[in-house]
């Protein structure tokens, strides 16, 4: 069974979209719970996996899809893409985001969930141990780079950067499970974090265009979902014009 808090957040994010006549690509669908949920919402679902996806009602299954390679789908063939707790396992993350942009139609939506290494508990853990949320100790020595769990953890800004340059605009952040310790550390450290961030992120930037982007990024970095929740759910929409493409 999936993590309930992640599943509920992902389900709520997709429920807010209009599913009528929309085709969604569920990448690396795992046990198929999210694909089944999307089918129940009315989406036309194509579910992929590296091996063989499990049988599920209302979904077309595609086996043998390696997310470190090019996606085996035509350009602009999907209205939406679902990527739940997957990107932190992918070696070639820029290529995957670029491929998602390619297979999405203009104004299409991608939803990505991943361990939140920016939550307060993760930051404190890193201070004392050097390890972050999602990878709290070294990967086992027998795990090779293509197989080690959560070895490619992604900072929210890194995800934002990739989405921006491959033609997406972040439109929503959703939180998942929030632990008491994260709330406690936020109360303790927030008064110091905000002024320091203003100086380092806004005050030090001389380019006025970049400063406007920095304000937007800073607003995301102080979003309660990023400060508190164990995992984040990021929804982004593909723009018509793609800066940096």
Secondary structure, DSSP 8 states (H G I E B T S, - for coil): ---HHHHHHHHHHHHTS--TT-EEEESS-TTSHHHHHHHHHT-EEEEE-SS-----TTEEEE----TTS--SS-TT-EEEEEEES-GGG-S-HHHHHHHHHHHEEEEEEEEEEEE-TTSHHHHHHHHHHS-BTTB-S---TT--TTTSTTTT---HHHHHHHHHHTTEEEEEEEE--B-HHHHHHHHHHHHHHHHHHIIIIIIT---HHHHHHHHHHHHHHTSHHHHHBSEEEEEEEE-SS-TT-
